[in-house]
Amino acid sequence: MAEAIQYGLHDLVEMKKPHACGTNAWVINRLGADIKITCSNCNRTIMLTRFNFEKRLKKVLKKSDEQAD
């Protein structure tokens, strides 16, 4: 089984399908049972269940500076 992708608050992530504005880069704004992400191009905010988010997540493009220890 594939290893789970590690992500955190304020990370820039790439989703499998692009947003209607043409980009597939999103910023994570809230973590919990539901995950809130904001489009990095048009600032549209959506909420996904953690299951749907992890299913649609492709990779982490940039880790937030807060998590660099």
mmCIF file as Biopython writes it, N, C-alpha, C and O atoms, coordinates in Angstrom:
data_model
#
loop_
_atom_site.group_PDB
_atom_site.id
_atom_site.type_symbol
_atom_site.label_atom_id
_atom_site.label_alt_id
_atom_site.label_comp_id
_atom_site.label_asym_id
_atom_site.label_entity_id
_atom_site.label_seq_id
_atom_site.pdbx_PDB_ins_code
_atom_site.Cartn_x
_atom_site.Cartn_y
_atom_site.Cartn_z
_atom_site.occupancy
_atom_site.B_iso_or_equiv
_atom_site.auth_seq_id
_atom_site.auth_asym_id
_atom_site.pdbx_PDB_model_num
ATOM 1   N N  . MET A ? 1  ? 0.835   -1.188 0.000   1.0 0.0 1  A 1 
ATOM 2   C CA . MET A ? 1  ? 0.000   0.000  0.000   1.0 0.0 1  A 1 
ATOM 3   C C  . MET A ? 1  ? 0.880   1.251  0.000   1.0 0.0 1  A 1 
ATOM 4   O O  . MET A ? 1  ? 1.933   1.273  0.637   1.0 0.0 1  A 1 
ATOM 5   N N  . ALA A ? 2  ? 0.457   2.267  -0.699  1.0 0.0 2  A 1 
ATOM 6   C CA . ALA A ? 2  ? 1.235   3.500  -0.809  1.0 0.0 2  A 1 
ATOM 7   C C  . ALA A ? 2  ? 1.248   4.256  0.520   1.0 0.0 2  A 1 
ATOM 8   O O  . ALA A ? 2  ? 0.285   4.218  1.286   1.0 0.0 2  A 1 
ATOM 9   N N  . GLU A ? 3  ? 2.347   4.932  0.770   1.0 0.0 3  A 1 
ATOM 10  C CA . GLU A ? 3  ? 2.481   5.706  1.989   1.0 0.0 3  A 1 
ATOM 11  C C  . GLU A ? 3  ? 1.650   6.986  1.876   1.0 0.0 3  A 1 
ATOM 12  O O  . GLU A ? 3  ? 1.588   7.592  0.806   1.0 0.0 3  A 1 
ATOM 13  N N  . ALA A ? 4  ? 1.021   7.392  2.960   1.0 0.0 4  A 1 
ATOM 14  C CA . ALA A ? 4  ? 0.180   8.583  2.960   1.0 0.0 4  A 1 
ATOM 15  C C  . ALA A ? 4  ? 1.039   9.835  2.789   1.0 0.0 4  A 1 
ATOM 16  O O  . ALA A ? 4  ? 2.149   9.909  3.317   1.0 0.0 4  A 1 
ATOM 17  N N  . ILE A ? 5  ? 0.526   10.805 2.059   1.0 0.0 5  A 1 
ATOM 18  C CA . ILE A ? 5  ? 1.226   12.074 1.847   1.0 0.0 5  A 1 
ATOM 19  C C  . ILE A ? 5  ? 1.077   12.930 3.104   1.0 0.0 5  A 1 
ATOM 20  O O  . ILE A ? 5  ? -0.029  13.089 3.621   1.0 0.0 5  A 1 
ATOM 21  N N  . GLN A ? 6  ? 2.180   13.476 3.592   1.0 0.0 6  A 1 
ATOM 22  C CA . GLN A ? 6  ? 2.169   14.319 4.780   1.0 0.0 6  A 1 
ATOM 23  C C  . GLN A ? 6  ? 1.887   15.763 4.375   1.0 0.0 6  A 1 
ATOM 24  O O  . GLN A ? 6  ? 2.582   16.315 3.522   1.0 0.0 6  A 1 
ATOM 25  N N  . TYR A ? 7  ? 0.883   16.371 4.975   1.0 0.0 7  A 1 
ATOM 26  C CA . TYR A ? 7  ? 0.518   17.757 4.695   1.0 0.0 7  A 1 
ATOM 27  C C  . TYR A ? 7  ? 0.165   18.433 6.002   1.0 0.0 7  A 1 
ATOM 28  O O  . TYR A ? 7  ? -0.132  17.776 7.000   1.0 0.0 7  A 1 
ATOM 29  N N  . GLY A ? 8  ? 0.202   19.769 5.980   1.0 0.0 8  A 1 
ATOM 30  C CA . GLY A ? 8  ? -0.090  20.524 7.188   1.0 0.0 8  A 1 
ATOM 31  C C  . GLY A ? 8  ? -0.771  21.836 6.848   1.0 0.0 8  A 1 
ATOM 32  O O  . GLY A ? 8  ? -1.027  22.149 5.686   1.0 0.0 8  A 1 
ATOM 33  N N  . LEU A ? 9  ? -1.054  22.586 7.887   1.0 0.0 9  A 1 
ATOM 34  C CA . LEU A ? 9  ? -1.735  23.865 7.748   1.0 0.0 9  A 1 
ATOM 35  C C  . LEU A ? 9  ? -0.862  24.843 6.952   1.0 0.0 9  A 1 
ATOM 36  O O  . LEU A ? 9  ? 0.344   24.929 7.185   1.0 0.0 9  A 1 
ATOM 37  N N  . HIS A ? 10 ? -1.455  25.559 6.039   1.0 0.0 10 A 1 
ATOM 38  C CA . HIS A ? 10 ? -0.822  26.580 5.184   1.0 0.0 10 A 1 
ATOM 39  C C  . HIS A ? 10 ? 0.131   25.997 4.141   1.0 0.0 10 A 1 
ATOM 40  O O  . HIS A ? 10 ? 0.924   26.740 3.561   1.0 0.0 10 A 1 
ATOM 41  N N  . ASP A ? 11 ? 0.075   24.691 3.891   1.0 0.0 11 A 1 
ATOM 42  C CA . ASP A ? 11 ? 0.871   24.094 2.820   1.0 0.0 11 A 1 
ATOM 43  C C  . ASP A ? 11 ? 0.212   24.380 1.476   1.0 0.0 11 A 1 
ATOM 44  O O  . ASP A ? 11 ? -1.011  24.498 1.388   1.0 0.0 11 A 1 
ATOM 45  N N  . LEU A ? 12 ? 1.021   24.489 0.440   1.0 0.0 12 A 1 
ATOM 46  C CA . LEU A ? 12 ? 0.536   24.631 -0.933  1.0 0.0 12 A 1 
ATOM 47  C C  . LEU A ? 12 ? 0.497   23.233 -1.531  1.0 0.0 12 A 1 
ATOM 48  O O  . LEU A ? 12 ? 1.529   22.571 -1.638  1.0 0.0 12 A 1 
ATOM 49  N N  . VAL A ? 13 ? -0.698  22.782 -1.923  1.0 0.0 13 A 1 
ATOM 50  C CA . VAL A ? 13 ? -0.854  21.424 -2.427  1.0 0.0 13 A 1 
ATOM 51  C C  . VAL A ? 13 ? -1.396  21.437 -3.848  1.0 0.0 13 A 1 
ATOM 52  O O  . VAL A ? 13 ? -2.049  22.391 -4.271  1.0 0.0 13 A 1 
ATOM 53  N N  . GLU A ? 14 ? -1.114  20.362 -4.577  1.0 0.0 14 A 1 
ATOM 54  C CA . GLU A ? 14 ? -1.623  20.206 -5.932  1.0 0.0 14 A 1 
ATOM 55  C C  . GLU A ? 14 ? -2.694  19.124 -5.916  1.0 0.0 14 A 1 
ATOM 56  O O  . GLU A ? 14 ? -2.470  18.023 -5.413  1.0 0.0 14 A 1 
ATOM 57  N N  . MET A ? 15 ? -3.863  19.447 -6.471  1.0 0.0 15 A 1 
ATOM 58  C CA . MET A ? 15 ? -4.959  18.488 -6.550  1.0 0.0 15 A 1 
ATOM 59  C C  . MET A ? 15 ? -4.911  17.806 -7.915  1.0 0.0 15 A 1 
ATOM 60  O O  . MET A ? 15 ? -4.265  18.303 -8.838  1.0 0.0 15 A 1 
ATOM 61  N N  . LYS A ? 16 ? -5.595  16.664 -8.045  1.0 0.0 16 A 1 
ATOM 62  C CA . LYS A ? 16 ? -5.550  15.895 -9.289  1.0 0.0 16 A 1 
ATOM 63  C C  . LYS A ? 16 ? -6.232  16.614 -10.444 1.0 0.0 16 A 1 
ATOM 64  O O  . LYS A ? 16 ? -5.724  16.591 -11.565 1.0 0.0 16 A 1 
ATOM 65  N N  . LYS A ? 17 ? -7.365  17.248 -10.194 1.0 0.0 17 A 1 
ATOM 66  C CA . LYS A ? 17 ? -8.090  17.951 -11.251 1.0 0.0 17 A 1 
ATOM 67  C C  . LYS A ? 17 ? -7.970  19.453 -11.050 1.0 0.0 17 A 1 
ATOM 68  O O  . LYS A ? 17 ? -8.004  19.919 -9.911  1.0 0.0 17 A 1 
ATOM 69  N N  . PRO A ? 18 ? -7.830  20.223 -12.121 1.0 0.0 18 A 1 
ATOM 70  C CA . PRO A ? 18 ? -7.715  21.680 -11.975 1.0 0.0 18 A 1 
ATOM 71  C C  . PRO A ? 18 ? -9.045  22.329 -11.613 1.0 0.0 18 A 1 
ATOM 72  O O  . PRO A ? 18 ? -10.114 21.786 -11.893 1.0 0.0 18 A 1 
ATOM 73  N N  . HIS A ? 19 ? -8.961  23.486 -10.993 1.0 0.0 19 A 1 
ATOM 74  C CA . HIS A ? 19 ? -10.129 24.304 -10.682 1.0 0.0 19 A 1 
ATOM 75  C C  . HIS A ? 19 ? -10.628 24.935 -11.976 1.0 0.0 19 A 1 
ATOM 76  O O  . HIS A ? 19 ? -9.907  24.940 -12.974 1.0 0.0 19 A 1 
ATOM 77  N N  . ALA A ? 20 ? -11.826 25.457 -11.978 1.0 0.0 20 A 1 
ATOM 78  C CA . ALA A ? 20 ? -12.406 26.073 -13.174 1.0 0.0 20 A 1 
ATOM 79  C C  . ALA A ? 20 ? -11.581 27.263 -13.675 1.0 0.0 20 A 1 
ATOM 80  O O  . ALA A ? 20 ? -11.626 27.588 -14.861 1.0 0.0 20 A 1 
ATOM 81  N N  . CYS A ? 21 ? -10.830 27.912 -12.783 1.0 0.0 21 A 1 
ATOM 82  C CA . CYS A ? 21 ? -10.004 29.055 -13.196 1.0 0.0 21 A 1 
ATOM 83  C C  . CYS A ? 21 ? -8.727  28.607 -13.907 1.0 0.0 21 A 1 
ATOM 84  O O  . CYS A ? 21 ? -8.027  29.435 -14.489 1.0 0.0 21 A 1 
ATOM 85  N N  . GLY A ? 22 ? -8.416  27.317 -13.869 1.0 0.0 22 A 1 
ATOM 86  C CA . GLY A ? 22 ? -7.283  26.809 -14.623 1.0 0.0 22 A 1 
ATOM 87  C C  . GLY A ? 22 ? -6.096  26.336 -13.809 1.0 0.0 22 A 1 
ATOM 88  O O  . GLY A ? 22 ? -5.169  25.756 -14.375 1.0 0.0 22 A 1 
ATOM 89  N N  . THR A ? 23 ? -6.086  26.558 -12.508 1.0 0.0 23 A 1 
ATOM 90  C CA . THR A ? 23 ? -4.965  26.123 -11.679 1.0 0.0 23 A 1 
ATOM 91  C C  . THR A ? 23 ? -5.387  24.943 -10.815 1.0 0.0 23 A 1 
ATOM 92  O O  . THR A ? 23 ? -6.575  24.752 -10.554 1.0 0.0 23 A 1 
ATOM 93  N N  . ASN A ? 24 ? -4.415  24.151 -10.371 1.0 0.0 24 A 1 
ATOM 94  C CA . ASN A ? 24 ? -4.727  23.072 -9.444  1.0 0.0 24 A 1 
ATOM 95  C C  . ASN A ? 24 ? -3.875  23.179 -8.179  1.0 0.0 24 A 1 
ATOM 96  O O  . ASN A ? 24 ? -3.640  22.178 -7.502  1.0 0.0 24 A 1 
ATOM 97  N N  . ALA A ? 25 ? -3.411  24.393 -7.860  1.0 0.0 25 A 1 
ATOM 98  C CA . ALA A ? 25 ? -2.659  24.665 -6.639  1.0 0.0 25 A 1 
ATOM 99  C C  . ALA A ? 25 ? -3.586  25.299 -5.606  1.0 0.0 25 A 1 
ATOM 100 O O  . ALA A ? 25 ? -4.272  26.280 -5.894  1.0 0.0 25 A 1 
ATOM 101 N N  . TRP A ? 26 ? -3.600  24.735 -4.410  1.0 0.0 26 A 1 
ATOM 102 C CA . TRP A ? 26 ? -4.488  25.178 -3.339  1.0 0.0 26 A 1 
ATOM 103 C C  . TRP A ? 26 ? -3.692  25.337 -2.047  1.0 0.0 26 A 1 
ATOM 104 O O  . TRP A ? 26 ? -2.675  24.670 -1.856  1.0 0.0 26 A 1 
ATOM 105 N N  . VAL A ? 27 ? -4.158  26.225 -1.154  1.0 0.0 27 A 1 
ATOM 106 C CA . VAL A ? 27 ? -3.546  26.432 0.153   1.0 0.0 27 A 1 
ATOM 107 C C  . VAL A ? 27 ? -4.490  25.860 1.207   1.0 0.0 27 A 1 
ATOM 108 O O  . VAL A ? 27 ? -5.691  26.129 1.178   1.0 0.0 27 A 1 
ATOM 109 N N  . ILE A ? 28 ? -3.953  25.078 2.132   1.0 0.0 28 A 1 
ATOM 110 C CA . ILE A ? 28 ? -4.759  24.489 3.206   1.0 0.0 28 A 1 
ATOM 111 C C  . ILE A ? 28 ? -4.958  25.544 4.294   1.0 0.0 28 A 1 
ATOM 112 O O  . ILE A ? 28 ? -3.990  26.084 4.829   1.0 0.0 28 A 1 
ATOM 113 N N  . ASN A ? 29 ? -6.229  25.835 4.619   1.0 0.0 29 A 1 
ATOM 114 C CA . ASN A ? 29 ? -6.542  26.844 5.626   1.0 0.0 29 A 1 
ATOM 115 C C  . ASN A ? 29 ? -7.054  26.265 6.936   1.0 0.0 29 A 1 
ATOM 116 O O  . ASN A ? 29 ? -6.940  26.912 7.977   1.0 0.0 29 A 1 
ATOM 117 N N  . ARG A ? 30 ? -7.614  25.063 6.908   1.0 0.0 30 A 1 
ATOM 118 C CA . ARG A ? 30 ? -8.183  24.470 8.111   1.0 0.0 30 A 1 
ATOM 119 C C  . ARG A ? 30 ? -8.020  22.962 8.019   1.0 0.0 30 A 1 
ATOM 120 O O  . ARG A ? 30 ? -8.253  22.363 6.969   1.0 0.0 30 A 1 
ATOM 121 N N  . LEU A ? 31 ? -7.616  22.355 9.132   1.0 0.0 31 A 1 
ATOM 122 C CA . LEU A ? 31 ? -7.496  20.908 9.218   1.0 0.0 31 A 1 
ATOM 123 C C  . LEU A ? 31 ? -8.418  20.393 10.306  1.0 0.0 31 A 1 
ATOM 124 O O  . LEU A ? 31 ? -8.597  21.042 11.336  1.0 0.0 31 A 1 
ATOM 125 N N  . GLY A ? 32 ? -8.988  19.256 10.083  1.0 0.0 32 A 1 
ATOM 126 C CA . GLY A ? 32 ? -9.891  18.610 11.032  1.0 0.0 32 A 1 
ATOM 127 C C  . GLY A ? 32 ? -10.591 17.484 10.314  1.0 0.0 32 A 1 
ATOM 128 O O  . GLY A ? 32 ? -10.029 16.891 9.393   1.0 0.0 32 A 1 
ATOM 129 N N  . ALA A ? 33 ? -11.811 17.180 10.719  1.0 0.0 33 A 1 
ATOM 130 C CA . ALA A ? 33 ? -12.597 16.179 9.996   1.0 0.0 33 A 1 
ATOM 131 C C  . ALA A ? 33 ? -12.881 16.676 8.582   1.0 0.0 33 A 1 
ATOM 132 O O  . ALA A ? 33 ? -12.909 15.896 7.630   1.0 0.0 33 A 1 
ATOM 133 N N  . ASP A ? 34 ? -13.090 17.990 8.461   1.0 0.0 34 A 1 
ATOM 134 C CA . ASP A ? 34 ? -13.225 18.642 7.159   1.0 0.0 34 A 1 
ATOM 135 C C  . ASP A ? 34 ? -11.982 19.492 6.934   1.0 0.0 34 A 1 
ATOM 136 O O  . ASP A ? 34 ? -11.394 20.009 7.884   1.0 0.0 34 A 1 
ATOM 137 N N  . ILE A ? 35 ? -11.588 19.632 5.681   1.0 0.0 35 A 1 
ATOM 138 C CA . ILE A ? 35 ? -10.401 20.424 5.339   1.0 0.0 35 A 1 
ATOM 139 C C  . ILE A ? 35 ? -10.830 21.556 4.419   1.0 0.0 35 A 1 
ATOM 140 O O  . ILE A ? 35 ? -11.475 21.331 3.395   1.0 0.0 35 A 1 
ATOM 141 N N  . LYS A ? 36 ? -10.463 22.782 4.800   1.0 0.0 36 A 1 
ATOM 142 C CA . LYS A ? 36 ? -10.795 23.958 4.004   1.0 0.0 36 A 1 
ATOM 143 C C  . LYS A ? 36 ? -9.574  24.344 3.197   1.0 0.0 36 A 1 
ATOM 144 O O  . LYS A ? 36 ? -8.484  24.512 3.744   1.0 0.0 36 A 1 
ATOM 145 N N  . ILE A ? 37 ? -9.763  24.488 1.866   1.0 0.0 37 A 1 
ATOM 146 C CA . ILE A ? 37 ? -8.669  24.878 0.989   1.0 0.0 37 A 1 
ATOM 147 C C  . ILE A ? 37 ? -9.094  26.084 0.159   1.0 0.0 37 A 1 
ATOM 148 O O  . ILE A ? 37 ? -10.274 26.261 -0.141  1.0 0.0 37 A 1 
ATOM 149 N N  . THR A ? 38 ? -8.111  26.914 -0.208  1.0 0.0 38 A 1 
ATOM 150 C CA . THR A ? 38 ? -8.341  28.119 -0.994  1.0 0.0 38 A 1 
ATOM 151 C C  . THR A ? 38 ? -7.524  28.038 -2.268  1.0 0.0 38 A 1 
ATOM 152 O O  . THR A ? 38 ? -6.337  27.711 -2.231  1.0 0.0 38 A 1 
ATOM 153 N N  . CYS A ? 39 ? -8.159  28.337 -3.404  1.0 0.0 39 A 1 
ATOM 154 C CA . CYS A ? 39 ? -7.481  28.337 -4.691  1.0 0.0 39 A 1 
ATOM 155 C C  . CYS A ? 39 ? -6.404  29.426 -4.680  1.0 0.0 39 A 1 
ATOM 156 O O  . CYS A ? 39 ? -6.660  30.554 -4.260  1.0 0.0 39 A 1 
ATOM 157 N N  . SER A ? 40 ? -5.214  29.085 -5.138  1.0 0.0 40 A 1 
ATOM 158 C CA . SER A ? 40 ? -4.120  30.057 -5.121  1.0 0.0 40 A 1 
ATOM 159 C C  . SER A ? 40 ? -4.236  31.092 -6.230  1.0 0.0 40 A 1 
ATOM 160 O O  . SER A ? 40 ? -3.525  32.097 -6.205  1.0 0.0 40 A 1 
ATOM 161 N N  . ASN A ? 41 ? -5.121  30.868 -7.206  1.0 0.0 41 A 1 
ATOM 162 C CA . ASN A ? 41 ? -5.282  31.799 -8.321  1.0 0.0 41 A 1 
ATOM 163 C C  . ASN A ? 41 ? -6.445  32.762 -8.096  1.0 0.0 41 A 1 
ATOM 164 O O  . ASN A ? 41 ? -6.266  33.978 -8.176  1.0 0.0 41 A 1 
ATOM 165 N N  . CYS A ? 42 ? -7.637  32.230 -7.815  1.0 0.0 42 A 1 
ATOM 166 C CA . CYS A ? 42 ? -8.833  33.079 -7.738  1.0 0.0 42 A 1 
ATOM 167 C C  . CYS A ? 42 ? -9.371  33.250 -6.319  1.0 0.0 42 A 1 
ATOM 168 O O  . CYS A ? 42 ? -10.382 33.927 -6.132  1.0 0.0 42 A 1 
ATOM 169 N N  . ASN A ? 43 ? -8.723  32.656 -5.315  1.0 0.0 43 A 1 
ATOM 170 C CA . ASN A ? 43 ? -9.092  32.757 -3.904  1.0 0.0 43 A 1 
ATOM 171 C C  . ASN A ? 43 ? -10.452 32.158 -3.555  1.0 0.0 43 A 1 
ATOM 172 O O  . ASN A ? 43 ? -11.024 32.516 -2.526  1.0 0.0 43 A 1 
ATOM 173 N N  . ARG A ? 44 ? -10.976 31.272 -4.366  1.0 0.0 44 A 1 
ATOM 174 C CA . ARG A ? 44 ? -12.212 30.560 -4.059  1.0 0.0 44 A 1 
ATOM 175 C C  . ARG A ? 44 ? -11.918 29.554 -2.942  1.0 0.0 44 A 1 
ATOM 176 O O  . ARG A ? 44 ? -10.917 28.840 -2.998  1.0 0.0 44 A 1 
ATOM 177 N N  . THR A ? 45 ? -12.788 29.496 -1.927  1.0 0.0 45 A 1 
ATOM 178 C CA . THR A ? 45 ? -12.596 28.599 -0.799  1.0 0.0 45 A 1 
ATOM 179 C C  . THR A ? 45 ? -13.628 27.484 -0.839  1.0 0.0 45 A 1 
ATOM 180 O O  . THR A ? 45 ? -14.813 27.731 -1.058  1.0 0.0 45 A 1 
ATOM 181 N N  . ILE A ? 46 ? -13.170 26.252 -0.627  1.0 0.0 46 A 1 
ATOM 182 C CA . ILE A ? 46 ? -14.080 25.109 -0.544  1.0 0.0 46 A 1 
ATOM 183 C C  . ILE A ? 46 ? -13.706 24.267 0.664   1.0 0.0 46 A 1 
ATOM 184 O O  . ILE A ? 46 ? -12.592 24.351 1.181   1.0 0.0 46 A 1 
ATOM 185 N N  . MET A ? 47 ? -14.663 23.450 1.106   1.0 0.0 47 A 1 
ATOM 186 C CA . MET A ? 47 ? -14.416 22.498 2.184   1.0 0.0 47 A 1 
ATOM 187 C C  . MET A ? 47 ? -14.662 21.097 1.663   1.0 0.0 47 A 1 
ATOM 188 O O  . MET A ? 47 ? -15.642 20.842 0.963   1.0 0.0 47 A 1 
ATOM 189 N N  . LEU A ? 48 ? -13.766 20.197 2.010   1.0 0.0 48 A 1 
ATOM 190 C CA . LEU A ? 48 ? -13.868 18.797 1.634   1.0 0.0 48 A 1 
ATOM 191 C C  . LEU A ? 48 ? -13.741 17.945 2.890   1.0 0.0 48 A 1 
ATOM 192 O O  . LEU A ? 48 ? -13.094 18.350 3.855   1.0 0.0 48 A 1 
ATOM 193 N N  . THR A ? 49 ? -14.352 16.776 2.881   1.0 0.0 49 A 1 
ATOM 194 C CA . THR A ? 49 ? -14.093 15.840 3.966   1.0 0.0 49 A 1 
ATOM 195 C C  . THR A ? 49 ? -12.650 15.385 3.843   1.0 0.0 49 A 1 
ATOM 196 O O  . THR A ? 49 ? -12.069 15.438 2.759   1.0 0.0 49 A 1 
ATOM 197 N N  . ARG A ? 50 ? -12.071 14.938 4.945   1.0 0.0 50 A 1 
ATOM 198 C CA . ARG A ? 50 ? -10.684 14.483 4.917   1.0 0.0 50 A 1 
ATOM 199 C C  . ARG A ? 50 ? -10.521 13.328 3.926   1.0 0.0 50 A 1 
ATOM 200 O O  . ARG A ? 50 ? -9.514  13.261 3.221   1.0 0.0 50 A 1 
ATOM 201 N N  . PHE A ? 51 ? -11.487 12.431 3.864   1.0 0.0 51 A 1 
ATOM 202 C CA . PHE A ? 51 ? -11.433 11.302 2.930   1.0 0.0 51 A 1 
ATOM 203 C C  . PHE A ? 51 ? -11.374 11.795 1.488   1.0 0.0 51 A 1 
ATOM 204 O O  . PHE A ? 51 ? -10.525 11.347 0.717   1.0 0.0 51 A 1 
ATOM 205 N N  . ASN A ? 52 ? -12.274 12.722 1.110   1.0 0.0 52 A 1 
ATOM 206 C CA . ASN A ? 52 ? -12.282 13.248 -0.263  1.0 0.0 52 A 1 
ATOM 207 C C  . ASN A ? 52 ? -11.024 14.049 -0.571  1.0 0.0 52 A 1 
ATOM 208 O O  . ASN A ? 52 ? -10.499 13.976 -1.682  1.0 0.0 52 A 1 
ATOM 209 N N  . PHE A ? 53 ? -10.534 14.814 0.404   1.0 0.0 53 A 1 
ATOM 210 C CA . PHE A ? 53 ? -9.310  15.586 0.200   1.0 0.0 53 A 1 
ATOM 211 C C  . PHE A ? 53 ? -8.131  14.662 -0.090  1.0 0.0 53 A 1 
ATOM 212 O O  . PHE A ? 53 ? -7.385  14.887 -1.043  1.0 0.0 53 A 1 
ATOM 213 N N  . GLU A ? 54 ? -7.962  13.629 0.726   1.0 0.0 54 A 1 
ATOM 214 C CA . GLU A ? 54 ? -6.831  12.714 0.544   1.0 0.0 54 A 1 
ATOM 215 C C  . GLU A ? 54 ? -6.944  11.934 -0.758  1.0 0.0 54 A 1 
ATOM 216 O O  . GLU A ? 54 ? -5.931  11.588 -1.366  1.0 0.0 54 A 1 
ATOM 217 N N  . LYS A ? 55 ? -8.175  11.654 -1.189  1.0 0.0 55 A 1 
ATOM 218 C CA . LYS A ? 55 ? -8.378  10.952 -2.453  1.0 0.0 55 A 1 
ATOM 219 C C  . LYS A ? 55 ? -8.008  11.847 -3.640  1.0 0.0 55 A 1 
ATOM 220 O O  . LYS A ? 55 ? -7.489  11.356 -4.642  1.0 0.0 55 A 1 
ATOM 221 N N  . ARG A ? 56 ? -8.269  13.147 -3.537  1.0 0.0 56 A 1 
ATOM 222 C CA . ARG A ? 56 ? -8.026  14.088 -4.638  1.0 0.0 56 A 1 
ATOM 223 C C  . ARG A ? 56 ? -6.640  14.731 -4.606  1.0 0.0 56 A 1 
ATOM 224 O O  . ARG A ? 56 ? -6.235  15.363 -5.582  1.0 0.0 56 A 1 
ATOM 225 N N  . LEU A ? 57 ? -5.914  14.582 -3.506  1.0 0.0 57 A 1 
ATOM 226 C CA . LEU A ? 57 ? -4.594  15.187 -3.357  1.0 0.0 57 A 1 
ATOM 227 C C  . LEU A ? 57 ? -3.571  14.475 -4.235  1.0 0.0 57 A 1 
ATOM 228 O O  . LEU A ? 57 ? -3.492  13.246 -4.240  1.0 0.0 57 A 1 
ATOM 229 N N  . LYS A ? 58 ? -2.787  15.256 -4.977  1.0 0.0 58 A 1 
ATOM 230 C CA . LYS A ? 58 ? -1.747  14.686 -5.827  1.0 0.0 58 A 1 
ATOM 231 C C  . LYS A ? 58 ? -0.389  14.764 -5.135  1.0 0.0 58 A 1 
ATOM 232 O O  . LYS A ? 58 ? 0.299   13.752 -5.001  1.0 0.0 58 A 1 
ATOM 233 N N  . LYS A ? 59 ? 0.003   15.975 -4.690  1.0 0.0 59 A 1 
ATOM 234 C CA . LYS A ? 59 ? 1.279   16.137 -3.992  1.0 0.0 59 A 1 
ATOM 235 C C  . LYS A ? 59 ? 1.317   17.475 -3.275  1.0 0.0 59 A 1 
ATOM 236 O O  . LYS A ? 59 ? 0.498   18.360 -3.523  1.0 0.0 59 A 1 
ATOM 237 N N  . VAL A ? 60 ? 2.285   17.602 -2.381  1.0 0.0 60 A 1 
ATOM 238 C CA . VAL A ? 60 ? 2.524   18.862 -1.677  1.0 0.0 60 A 1 
ATOM 239 C C  . VAL A ? 60 ? 3.573   19.621 -2.477  1.0 0.0 60 A 1 
ATOM 240 O O  . VAL A ? 60 ? 4.679   19.127 -2.695  1.0 0.0 60 A 1 
ATOM 241 N N  . LEU A ? 61 ? 3.213   20.834 -2.917  1.0 0.0 61 A 1 
ATOM 242 C CA . LEU A ? 61 ? 4.136   21.647 -3.704  1.0 0.0 61 A 1 
ATOM 243 C C  . LEU A ? 61 ? 5.120   22.395 -2.829  1.0 0.0 61 A 1 
ATOM 244 O O  . LEU A ? 61 ? 6.301   22.489 -3.162  1.0 0.0 61 A 1 
ATOM 245 N N  . LYS A ? 62 ? 4.638   22.939 -1.689  1.0 0.0 62 A 1 
ATOM 246 C CA . LYS A ? 62 ? 5.496   23.730 -0.815  1.0 0.0 62 A 1 
ATOM 247 C C  . LYS A ? 62 ? 4.982   23.595 0.608   1.0 0.0 62 A 1 
ATOM 248 O O  . LYS A ? 62 ? 3.804   23.833 0.874   1.0 0.0 62 A 1 
ATOM 249 N N  . LYS A ? 63 ? 5.865   23.215 1.519   1.0 0.0 63 A 1 
ATOM 250 C CA . LYS A ? 63 ? 5.518   23.140 2.936   1.0 0.0 63 A 1 
ATOM 251 C C  . LYS A ? 63 ? 5.510   24.553 3.516   1.0 0.0 63 A 1 
ATOM 252 O O  . LYS A ? 63 ? 6.247   25.424 3.053   1.0 0.0 63 A 1 
ATOM 253 N N  . SER A ? 64 ? 4.679   24.774 4.521   1.0 0.0 64 A 1 
ATOM 254 C CA . SER A ? 64 ? 4.630   26.102 5.141   1.0 0.0 64 A 1 
ATOM 255 C C  . SER A ? 64 ? 5.897   26.336 5.952   1.0 0.0 64 A 1 
ATOM 256 O O  . SER A ? 64 ? 6.537   25.387 6.405   1.0 0.0 64 A 1 
ATOM 257 N N  . ASP A ? 65 ? 6.250   27.586 6.129   1.0 0.0 65 A 1 
ATOM 258 C CA . ASP A ? 65 ? 7.451   27.944 6.885   1.0 0.0 65 A 1 
ATOM 259 C C  . ASP A ? 65 ? 7.286   27.641 8.360   1.0 0.0 65 A 1 
ATOM 260 O O  . ASP A ? 65 ? 8.283   27.435 9.051   1.0 0.0 65 A 1 
ATOM 261 N N  . GLU A ? 66 ? 6.058   27.606 8.870   1.0 0.0 66 A 1 
ATOM 262 C CA . GLU A ? 66 ? 5.793   27.368 10.275  1.0 0.0 66 A 1 
ATOM 263 C C  . GLU A ? 66 ? 6.222   25.973 10.693  1.0 0.0 66 A 1 
ATOM 264 O O  . GLU A ? 66 ? 6.551   25.762 11.860  1.0 0.0 66 A 1 
ATOM 265 N N  . GLN A ? 67 ? 6.228   25.006 9.770   1.0 0.0 67 A 1 
ATOM 266 C CA . GLN A ? 67 ? 6.531   23.628 10.122  1.0 0.0 67 A 1 
ATOM 267 C C  . GLN A ? 67 ? 7.994   23.294 9.983   1.0 0.0 67 A 1 
ATOM 268 O O  . GLN A ? 67 ? 8.397   22.184 10.331  1.0 0.0 67 A 1 
ATOM 269 N N  . ALA A ? 68 ? 8.805   24.204 9.491   1.0 0.0 68 A 1 
ATOM 270 C CA . ALA A ? 68 ? 10.240  23.940 9.362   1.0 0.0 68 A 1 
ATOM 271 C C  . ALA A ? 68 ? 10.887  24.050 10.733  1.0 0.0 68 A 1 
ATOM 272 O O  . ALA A ? 68 ? 11.024  25.146 11.275  1.0 0.0 68 A 1 
ATOM 273 N N  . ASP A ? 69 ? 11.288  22.901 11.298  1.0 0.0 69 A 1 
ATOM 274 C CA . ASP A ? 69 ? 11.891  22.880 12.630  1.0 0.0 69 A 1 
ATOM 275 C C  . ASP A ? 69 ? 13.381  22.649 12.547  1.0 0.0 69 A 1 
ATOM 276 O O  . ASP A ? 69 ? 14.056  22.601 13.575  1.0 0.0 69 A 1 
#
